[in-house]
Amino acid sequence: APPRSGSRAAAPGGPMTAVFGELLGLFVDDLWLAFVTCGWVALAAVLLSLYARAAAPAAVLFPAGLAGVLAAGACRRTLAATSARVPDVATDSQAARIREPAAGTAGKQ
């Protein structure tokens, strides 16, 4: 039977390709966040494999680090959005001077 119009077709590479595609889709807008998150996961995996006794502190530090990465990414995006909206002060003051008549000519017409 043909797939229904609302359902997704199977991924050509199998389920792992579909999972990877979905995960990649989470980071399309913020590549920095994707790289730092992958770096944190890789660092945690390497350190845990080298120091197996550190499992208890790692259980606390791993999610805390991911939360820190997420917070840093949110701050980066907020600062980028804010700096894009900051008006040019010189341009605004020049526009105000053009709109307002000179002080000596205000009462004369």
Phi, psi and omega in degrees: 000140179290151180294147177293157185295332182272349184269156178275146175281157179295144179292138183297331182267001181102183185294326180292324176295320179295317179297314179299319178297319178294317178295319178296324178297334178293331187252012184300320183282338185224086182294326178302314180299320180296313181295317182292321178296314178297322177296318179295318179295317180295317178299317180296320180295317180294313181296321180290327178288330179279324184236081184295334180289348182272020183296321181293309177296327180295328179296335178267317185288327182298305179292330177294320177294319177296321177295321177296320177297316179297317179296319179296320177295320178295320177296318178300314182292323179294315179296321179294320180290323180291317181292334178287337182261356182290124181287154177281114186297317181297318181294319180294319180291325177294319179295324179294321179293326180289321181288324183272137176289159179298153185297323182284340183257006185295318183269346184268130173209000000 
